[in-house]
């Protein structure tokens, strides 16, 4: 199981990479990360930056 550390303004998330279903541009330079079976997470960084973090994990 591979984990990805995603940064948020309210704290960091450590999520299982295979549970990420989609990415969507959010507000104020943030990205929504869709999780399988859960609500999306709002994380800091542009969509391309978050995608690269997921791919690098």
BADRENMI-582038 format. One record per residue: residue number from 1; z, y, x of N, C-alpha, C in turn. Coordinates in steps of 0.001 Angstrom, whole numbers, plus 500000, padded with zeros to 6 digits. Atoms other than C-alpha are relative to their C-alpha. Layout:
! BADRENMI-582038
 num     nZ     nY     nX    caZ    caY    caX     cZ     cY     cX
 NUM      Z      Y      X      Z      Y      X      Z      Y      X
...
END
This chain:
! BADRENMI-582038
 num     nZ     nY     nX    caZ    caY    caX     cZ     cY     cX
   1 500000 498831 500853 500000 500000 500000 500000 501238 500903
   2 500078 498772 499218 498973 503371 501447 500527 501164 499182
   3 499423 498827 500641 500925 506511 500607 499343 501267 500533
   4 500514 498691 499631 499674 510092 500655 501091 501020 499713
   5 499032 498928 500223 502011 513048 501123 499238 501223 499531
   6 500640 498829 500591 500901 515891 498848 501052 501096 499837
   7 499070 498878 500027 502518 519313 499054 499869 500770 498695
   8 499939 499236 501234 503582 521280 496000 500915 501189 500230
   9 499126 498826 499871 505227 524653 495557 501433 499679 499604
  10 498661 500396 500422 508182 522895 493942 500592 498881 500828
  11 499551 501121 499174 508486 520136 496570 498818 499096 500295
  12 501080 500894 499602 506435 517357 498089 499996 498720 499172
  13 500171 501282 500673 505071 514196 496471 499541 498975 501027
  14 500482 501131 499227 504588 510830 498143 499444 499021 498973
  15 500633 500806 501042 502059 508939 496002 499176 498877 500611
  16 500838 501115 499573 500231 505632 496286 498545 500437 499867
  17 501381 499501 499975 496652 506491 497272 499124 499334 498939
  18 500839 500713 500967 495115 503839 495017 500307 500378 498554
  19 499660 499551 501354 496844 505399 491971 499389 501361 499662
  20 500649 498717 500261 494876 508655 492320 498665 499726 499316
  21 501197 500261 500799 492181 508665 489637 498968 501120 500109
  22 500936 498877 499960 490666 512170 489879 500666 501236 500589
  23 499541 498691 499516 490950 515671 491352 499288 501073 499188
  24 500586 498900 500756 490358 518928 489511 500560 501309 500536
  25 499565 498693 499528 490505 522537 490647 500999 500588 499011
  26 498968 499384 500827 493663 524176 489358 499982 501504 500167
  27 499913 498544 499899 494826 527771 489289 500659 500416 501306
  28 499387 499404 498815 495820 529986 492220 499850 499150 501262
  29 500250 500770 498788 494237 527807 494906 500686 498650 500037
  30 499339 501292 500077 495952 524641 493702 499039 498956 499421
  31 500823 501102 500481 494572 521237 492706 500824 499104 499090
  32 499382 500989 500879 495406 518914 489820 499574 498615 500484
  33 500255 501365 499549 495697 515283 490926 500333 499068 498848
  34 499813 500929 501106 495189 512769 488113 500516 498669 500505
  35 499373 501248 499603 497407 509721 488406 499792 498947 498913
  36 500157 501106 500940 496772 506336 486778 501329 499798 499267
  37 498809 500250 500806 499255 505941 483920 501049 501083 500034
  38 499017 498935 499895 500917 509306 484455 499337 501348 499757
  39 500511 498635 500126 500544 513044 484009 499478 500472 501352
  40 500514 499485 498729 498569 514984 486628 501057 500799 500760
  41 499112 499245 499124 500370 516548 489576 499279 501265 500440
  42 500561 498753 499509 499800 520182 490557 500452 500164 501447
  43 499674 499938 498581 499624 520380 494353 499299 501192 500641
  44 500595 498874 499297 498832 523129 496844 498766 499547 500764
  45 501219 500282 499256 495461 523310 498543 498792 499904 499103
  46 501262 500101 500731 491848 523446 497498 499612 498541 499845
  47 500394 501364 500333 490186 520359 496058 499466 499252 501229
  48 500557 500639 498796 488321 519663 499328 501102 499610 500983
  49 498887 500291 499096 491554 519810 501348 500803 498799 499510
  50 499248 501121 500566 493377 517447 498988 499184 498710 500114
  51 500860 501178 499873 490407 515060 498955 500014 499467 501424
  52 499979 500438 498605 490417 514973 502760 501329 499327 500342
  53 498697 500634 499763 494164 514184 502820 500021 498583 499453
  54 500035 501333 500624 493564 511254 500461 499118 499070 500834
  55 500900 500836 499212 490620 509965 502505 500581 499648 501364
  56 499403 500239 498683 492584 510262 505767 501179 499047 499964
  57 498808 500862 500092 495476 508182 504458 499681 498535 500252
END
